[in-house]
Amino acid sequence: MTKRVEFFFDFGSPTSYLAATQLPRIAAECGAELAWRPMLLGGVFKATGNSSPVTVPAKGRWMTDDIARFAKRYGVPFAFNPAFPINTLTLMRGATGLQMRQPEHFAAYVDAVYRGLWQQRLNLGDTAVLEAFLVDNGFDPAAFTALVADPEVKARLVATTEEAVSRGVFGAPSCFVGDALFFGQDRLDFVREALA
């Protein structure tokens, strides 16, 4: 049986970005498949009664510092996005749609969006900014607009979000190894142990 880690993520979560920089290597070193599971964090929050840590000012300040510490530890660039929190509905539909319809472009899209949000500090929730960003990264804005409007794509994102909640997810990033849930990018050592 192939070892597998499921990664439930939303681009709007800076800690999901950090996890995304580490999980491919962890999965490869453990001989495991990494299954990317785009979900809508706002939907998870609504269903579970949870909210972003930044809604508690002291926790938000602490978390900003903690993310910077982890980025330094991982050796990855990170710049907090001044537009945070960003509405990621279109971005997450894009991830879902590419995974469904053009899987060969999924990884490039994920990498580009994470870089755009958490390195270049772009407000990808702004339609004009997103359109220019898509062009700059080799994506056709018209094709993208059609993709994110596809009812099957919309339904898949809703279904994945509902599945995540039904399995106990309350935030992002959330990883599953089998039935074991690991929440937060600071729990990746436990993900590695579970895969080993």
C-alpha positions in Angstrom: 0.0 0.0 0.0 1.4 3.4 -1.0 2.0 5.9 1.8 0.1 9.1 1.4 -0.2 12.5 3.0 -3.3 14.6 2.2 -2.6 18.4 2.3 -5.8 20.5 2.8 -4.8 24.0 2.1 -6.0 27.6 1.2 -3.7 30.1 -0.4 -4.8 32.8 2.0 -3.1 31.0 4.9 0.5 32.0 5.4 1.2 28.9 7.4 -0.2 26.8 4.5 2.4 28.5 2.3 5.1 27.5 4.8 3.8 23.9 4.8 3.7 23.8 1.0 7.4 24.7 0.9 8.3 21.7 3.1 5.8 18.9 2.3 7.0 17.9 -1.2 10.5 17.2 0.3 9.1 15.3 3.3 6.8 13.2 1.1 9.7 12.4 -1.3 12.1 11.5 1.6 9.4 9.2 3.1 8.5 7.6 -0.3 5.0 8.9 0.0 2.5 10.5 -2.3 1.5 14.1 -1.6 -2.2 14.7 -2.4 -3.0 18.4 -2.7 -6.5 19.1 -1.5 -7.6 22.7 -2.2 -10.4 23.8 0.2 -12.0 27.1 1.1 -10.8 28.2 4.5 -13.6 30.7 4.9 -16.1 27.8 4.5 -14.2 25.7 7.1 -14.3 28.7 9.5 -18.0 29.2 9.0 -18.8 25.5 9.5 -16.7 25.1 12.6 -17.1 28.4 14.3 -13.3 29.1 14.0 -11.7 32.3 12.9 -8.3 33.6 11.8 -5.7 34.1 14.6 -5.5 37.7 13.5 -8.9 38.3 15.0 -7.1 38.2 18.4 -4.7 41.1 18.1 -2.0 39.7 20.5 -2.2 36.3 18.8 -2.0 37.9 15.4 1.2 39.9 16.4 2.8 36.7 17.9 1.9 34.7 14.8 3.4 37.2 12.4 6.7 36.9 14.3 6.4 33.1 14.5 5.8 32.7 10.8 9.0 34.8 10.1 11.0 32.6 12.5 9.8 29.4 10.7 10.5 31.0 7.2 14.1 31.7 8.4 14.4 28.1 9.8 13.2 26.7 6.5 15.3 29.0 4.4 12.4 30.3 2.4 11.4 33.8 1.5 8.4 35.3 3.3 6.9 38.8 3.3 3.6 39.3 5.1 0.9 40.5 2.6 -0.5 43.9 3.5 -3.8 43.0 1.9 -4.4 40.1 4.3 -6.9 38.7 4.8 -7.5 38.1 1.1 -10.7 36.6 -0.4 -9.3 33.4 -2.0 -12.5 32.0 -3.5 -11.4 32.6 -7.1 -7.8 31.4 -6.4 -9.0 28.2 -4.8 -11.5 27.6 -7.6 -8.5 28.1 -10.0 -6.5 25.4 -8.1 -9.5 23.0 -8.1 -10.2 23.6 -11.8 -6.6 23.1 -12.9 -6.4 20.0 -10.8 -9.5 18.7 -12.5 -9.1 19.9 -16.0 -5.4 20.6 -16.6 -3.4 18.8 -13.9 -0.2 19.4 -15.8 -0.4 23.1 -14.9 -1.5 22.6 -11.3 2.0 22.7 -9.7 3.1 25.8 -11.6 -0.1 27.6 -10.6 0.2 26.7 -6.9 3.8 27.8 -6.9 3.0 31.1 -8.7 0.1 31.9 -6.4 2.0 31.2 -3.2 5.0 33.3 -4.5 2.6 36.1 -5.5 0.9 36.3 -2.1 3.7 35.5 0.3 6.8 36.7 -1.4 5.7 39.5 -3.8 2.9 40.7 -1.5 0.4 41.0 -4.3 -3.3 41.5 -3.6 -4.6 38.6 -5.8 -8.1 39.2 -4.5 -8.1 42.3 -6.7 -9.4 41.3 -10.2 -7.1 43.6 -12.1 -4.0 42.5 -10.1 -5.0 38.9 -10.6 -5.4 39.3 -14.4 -2.0 40.9 -14.8 -0.5 38.2 -12.5 -2.0 35.4 -14.6 -0.5 36.9 -17.8 2.9 37.3 -16.2 2.9 33.7 -15.2 1.8 32.2 -18.5 -1.9 31.7 -17.8 -4.7 32.9 -20.1 -7.1 35.1 -18.1 -10.1 34.4 -20.3 -9.6 30.6 -20.0 -9.0 31.0 -16.2 -12.2 33.0 -15.9 -14.2 30.3 -17.7 -12.5 27.6 -15.6 -13.4 29.2 -12.2 -17.0 29.8 -13.4 -17.4 26.0 -14.3 -20.3 24.6 -12.1 -18.4 21.3 -11.7 -15.3 23.1 -10.4 -17.4 25.2 -8.0 -19.1 22.0 -6.8 -15.8 20.1 -6.3 -14.4 22.9 -4.1 -17.5 22.9 -2.0 -17.4 19.1 -1.7 -13.7 19.1 -0.7 -14.3 21.8 1.9 -17.3 19.8 3.3 -15.2 16.6 3.3 -12.5 18.4 5.2 -14.9 19.6 7.9 -16.5 16.1 8.2 -13.1 14.7 8.8 -12.4 17.1 11.6 -10.5 20.0 9.8 -11.0 23.4 11.5 -8.2 25.4 9.9 -5.3 25.4 7.5 -2.9 23.8 6.8 -4.3 20.4 7.8 -2.6 17.1 6.9 -3.9 13.6 7.1 -1.9 10.4 7.1 -4.6 7.8 7.1 -7.2 9.0 9.6 -4.7 11.0 11.7 -5.1 14.7 11.5 -2.1 17.0 11.9 -3.0 20.7 12.1 -0.4 23.5 11.5 2.8 23.8 9.6 4.6 23.4 13.0 3.4 19.8 13.2 5.2 18.6 10.0 7.6 16.5 12.2 4.6 14.5 13.3 3.6 14.1 9.6 7.1 12.7 8.9 6.9 10.3 11.8 3.5 9.1 10.7 4.8 8.5 7.2 7.9 6.7 8.5 
